[in-house]
């Protein structure tokens, strides 16, 4: 693969891993009530969601599906490589050396 693409993949995966690690730790801490008995979302956010905004959850689902499709696109791009599809093996080393250069 391309060294720039490899570096970009490593950086993006490291940042994504860090964000997911922090989010997971925050979720565990909230589940253990280390932040107190308060809800995870502020009261304004829960009233906004509950106040007859029927578009909110479908928008969340659409964003999640979009992220999943982008992830699938990224994985398929990782599987495509520049490898040789066919390799000829020569039984005569002298013939292979002559054909090489």
C-alpha positions as YAML, in Angstrom:
chain: A
units: angstrom
residues:
- id: 1
  name: UNK
  ca: [0.00, 0.00, 0.00]
- id: 2
  name: UNK
  ca: [0.85, 3.62, -0.17]
- id: 3
  name: UNK
  ca: [2.92, 4.89, 2.82]
- id: 4
  name: UNK
  ca: [0.74, 8.03, 3.07]
- id: 5
  name: UNK
  ca: [-2.40, 5.89, 3.21]
- id: 6
  name: UNK
  ca: [-0.79, 3.64, 5.84]
- id: 7
  name: UNK
  ca: [0.11, 6.64, 7.98]
- id: 8
  name: UNK
  ca: [-3.36, 8.15, 7.59]
- id: 9
  name: UNK
  ca: [-4.96, 4.83, 8.55]
- id: 10
  name: UNK
  ca: [-2.80, 4.58, 11.66]
- id: 11
  name: UNK
  ca: [-3.59, 8.13, 12.75]
- id: 12
  name: UNK
  ca: [-7.34, 7.83, 12.15]
- id: 13
  name: UNK
  ca: [-7.52, 4.45, 13.88]
- id: 14
  name: UNK
  ca: [-5.52, 5.73, 16.86]
- id: 15
  name: UNK
  ca: [-7.79, 8.78, 17.23]
- id: 16
  name: UNK
  ca: [-10.91, 6.66, 16.86]
- id: 17
  name: UNK
  ca: [-9.60, 4.17, 19.41]
- id: 18
  name: UNK
  ca: [-8.88, 6.97, 21.87]
- id: 19
  name: UNK
  ca: [-12.34, 8.49, 21.44]
- id: 20
  name: UNK
  ca: [-14.01, 5.11, 21.90]
- id: 21
  name: UNK
  ca: [-11.87, 4.38, 24.96]
- id: 22
  name: UNK
  ca: [-12.87, 7.68, 26.58]
- id: 23
  name: UNK
  ca: [-16.54, 7.17, 25.67]
- id: 24
  name: UNK
  ca: [-16.49, 3.64, 27.06]
- id: 25
  name: UNK
  ca: [-14.85, 4.77, 30.29]
- id: 26
  name: UNK
  ca: [-17.42, 7.56, 30.64]
- id: 27
  name: UNK
  ca: [-20.24, 5.08, 30.04]
- id: 28
  name: UNK
  ca: [-18.90, 2.72, 32.69]
- id: 29
  name: UNK
  ca: [-18.45, 5.60, 35.12]
- id: 30
  name: UNK
  ca: [-22.01, 6.79, 34.46]
- id: 31
  name: UNK
  ca: [-23.32, 3.25, 34.93]
- id: 32
  name: UNK
  ca: [-21.57, 3.06, 38.29]
- id: 33
  name: UNK
  ca: [-23.09, 6.47, 39.20]
- id: 34
  name: UNK
  ca: [-19.65, 8.05, 39.63]
- id: 35
  name: UNK
  ca: [-21.06, 11.29, 38.23]
- id: 36
  name: UNK
  ca: [-23.91, 11.24, 40.73]
- id: 37
  name: UNK
  ca: [-27.51, 10.26, 40.14]
- id: 38
  name: UNK
  ca: [-27.99, 12.83, 37.37]
- id: 39
  name: UNK
  ca: [-29.04, 11.78, 33.90]
- id: 40
  name: UNK
  ca: [-26.45, 11.65, 31.16]
- id: 41
  name: UNK
  ca: [-28.26, 14.29, 29.14]
- id: 42
  name: UNK
  ca: [-29.18, 17.71, 30.50]
- id: 43
  name: UNK
  ca: [-32.84, 18.38, 31.24]
- id: 44
  name: UNK
  ca: [-33.10, 20.72, 28.24]
- id: 45
  name: UNK
  ca: [-32.05, 17.94, 25.89]
- id: 46
  name: UNK
  ca: [-34.51, 15.41, 27.28]
- id: 47
  name: UNK
  ca: [-37.38, 17.90, 27.11]
- id: 48
  name: UNK
  ca: [-36.41, 18.80, 23.53]
- id: 49
  name: UNK
  ca: [-36.48, 15.14, 22.51]
- id: 50
  name: UNK
  ca: [-39.73, 14.45, 24.34]
- id: 51
  name: UNK
  ca: [-41.49, 17.61, 23.10]
- id: 52
  name: UNK
  ca: [-43.05, 16.03, 20.02]
- id: 53
  name: UNK
  ca: [-39.92, 16.16, 17.85]
- id: 54
  name: UNK
  ca: [-40.69, 13.02, 15.90]
- id: 55
  name: UNK
  ca: [-37.81, 13.65, 13.49]
- id: 56
  name: UNK
  ca: [-35.09, 13.32, 16.15]
- id: 57
  name: UNK
  ca: [-34.76, 9.52, 16.42]
- id: 58
  name: UNK
  ca: [-35.05, 8.88, 12.67]
- id: 59
  name: UNK
  ca: [-32.27, 11.46, 12.19]
- id: 60
  name: UNK
  ca: [-30.13, 9.62, 14.74]
- id: 61
  name: UNK
  ca: [-30.78, 6.33, 12.92]
- id: 62
  name: UNK
  ca: [-29.94, 7.92, 9.54]
- id: 63
  name: UNK
  ca: [-26.66, 9.27, 10.92]
- id: 64
  name: UNK
  ca: [-25.80, 5.84, 12.37]
- id: 65
  name: UNK
  ca: [-26.55, 4.13, 9.04]
- id: 66
  name: UNK
  ca: [-24.42, 6.70, 7.22]
- id: 67
  name: UNK
  ca: [-21.52, 6.08, 9.60]
- id: 68
  name: UNK
  ca: [-21.91, 2.32, 9.15]
- id: 69
  name: UNK
  ca: [-21.84, 2.67, 5.35]
- id: 70
  name: UNK
  ca: [-18.74, 4.88, 5.53]
- id: 71
  name: UNK
  ca: [-17.09, 2.27, 7.74]
- id: 72
  name: UNK
  ca: [-17.99, -0.47, 5.27]
- id: 73
  name: UNK
  ca: [-16.57, 1.62, 2.43]
- id: 74
  name: UNK
  ca: [-13.34, 2.10, 4.39]
- id: 75
  name: UNK
  ca: [-13.04, -1.64, 5.10]
- id: 76
  name: UNK
  ca: [-13.55, -2.54, 1.45]
- id: 77
  name: UNK
  ca: [-10.87, 0.01, 0.51]
- id: 78
  name: UNK
  ca: [-8.51, -1.72, 2.93]
- id: 79
  name: UNK
  ca: [-9.11, -5.09, 1.29]
- id: 80
  name: UNK
  ca: [-8.21, -3.80, -2.16]
- id: 81
  name: UNK
  ca: [-4.47, -3.97, -2.50]
- id: 82
  name: UNK
  ca: [-1.77, -3.63, -5.12]
- id: 83
  name: UNK
  ca: [-0.71, -7.27, -4.91]
- id: 84
  name: UNK
  ca: [0.17, -9.31, -7.96]
- id: 85
  name: UNK
  ca: [-2.77, -11.36, -9.17]
- id: 86
  name: UNK
  ca: [-0.66, -13.90, -11.05]
- id: 87
  name: UNK
  ca: [2.90, -15.02, -10.46]
- id: 88
  name: UNK
  ca: [4.88, -16.95, -13.05]
- id: 89
  name: UNK
  ca: [7.38, -19.42, -11.68]
- id: 90
  name: UNK
  ca: [10.28, -20.39, -13.93]
- id: 91
  name: UNK
  ca: [11.81, -23.83, -13.69]
- id: 92
  name: UNK
  ca: [15.06, -22.62, -15.27]
- id: 93
  name: UNK
  ca: [16.90, -19.99, -13.14]
- id: 94
  name: UNK
  ca: [18.97, -18.84, -16.15]
- id: 95
  name: UNK
  ca: [15.84, -18.18, -18.20]
- id: 96
  name: UNK
  ca: [14.29, -16.29, -15.31]
- id: 97
  name: UNK
  ca: [17.41, -14.13, -14.92]
- id: 98
  name: UNK
  ca: [17.46, -13.37, -18.66]
- id: 99
  name: UNK
  ca: [13.78, -12.42, -18.61]
- id: 100
  name: UNK
  ca: [14.20, -10.30, -15.50]
- id: 101
  name: UNK
  ca: [16.32, -7.45, -16.85]
...
